[in-house]
Amino acid sequence: MPKVVQISVGASFTKNLGNFQSLKVEANIVMELHNDDDPSVAYEDAWAKVQDQIRKGLGKGQPK
């Protein structure tokens, strides 16, 4: 089975501001894995970081 050496996660969110205007927020992260890293755990961490950046880009800060 191939060895996973890198995780890449990205997301974008487009918000309609009305009057034919919109705001698009994008976040991407690439994480390199080391020998003892679990790819599933790294993916979950990367996804959480990307979601946090999207929230910050939309001015929502941390979820409560």
JOWO-V496375 format. One record per residue. N is the residue number from 1. RES is the residue in one letter. PHI is phi in degrees with one decimal (999 if undefined). OMEGA is omega as a letter, one per 40 degrees, with the letter a starting at -180 (NA if undefined). D_LAST is the distance of its C-alpha to the last C-alpha in Angstrom with 2 decimals. Layout:
N|RES|PHI|OMEGA|D_LAST  N|RES|PHI|OMEGA|D_LAST
This chain:
1|M|999|a|39.99  2|P|-63.5|i|38.77  3|K|-89.5|i|36.57  4|V|-80.8|a|33.16  5|V|-116.9|a|33.14  6|Q|-153.1|i|30.43  7|I|-118.7|i|27.13  8|S|-126.7|a|26.27  9|V|-132.7|i|23.09  10|G|-147.4|i|22.54  11|A|-152.8|i|20.68  12|S|-140.4|i|21.14  13|F|-139.2|i|19.70  14|T|-112.6|a|22.03  15|K|-112.5|i|21.03  16|N|-75.9|i|23.93  17|L|-94.9|a|24.32  18|G|85.1|i|27.38  19|N|53.0|i|30.93  20|F|61.2|i|31.34  21|Q|-117.4|i|28.69  22|S|-146.3|i|25.75  23|L|-122.2|i|23.25  24|K|-115.6|i|23.03  25|V|-114.7|i|20.57  26|E|-127.1|i|21.62  27|A|-145.2|i|20.61  28|N|-139.7|i|22.83  29|I|-145.1|i|23.24  30|V|-122.6|a|26.29  31|M|-120.2|i|26.31  32|E|-89.0|a|29.65  33|L|-97.6|i|30.01  34|H|-100.4|a|32.25  35|N|-52.6|a|34.54  36|D|-96.0|a|32.30  37|D|-77.6|i|29.01  38|D|-89.7|a|27.75  39|P|-56.5|i|27.24  40|S|-65.5|i|24.67  41|V|-67.9|i|22.46  42|A|-62.7|i|23.07  43|Y|-63.1|i|22.19  44|E|-60.5|i|18.81  45|D|-64.8|i|18.12  46|A|-62.9|a|19.52  47|W|-62.9|i|17.54  48|A|-62.7|i|14.16  49|K|-65.0|i|15.60  50|V|-65.5|i|16.81  51|Q|-61.5|i|13.65  52|D|-62.0|i|11.95  53|Q|-66.5|i|15.12  54|I|-62.8|i|15.10  55|R|-59.0|i|11.73  56|K|-63.1|i|13.29  57|G|-63.5|i|16.50  58|L|-90.2|i|15.21  59|G|76.4|a|13.83  60|K|-101.0|i|10.18  61|G|61.5|a|9.19  62|Q|-78.2|i|6.41  63|P|-69.1|a|3.78  64|K|-105.5|NA|0.00
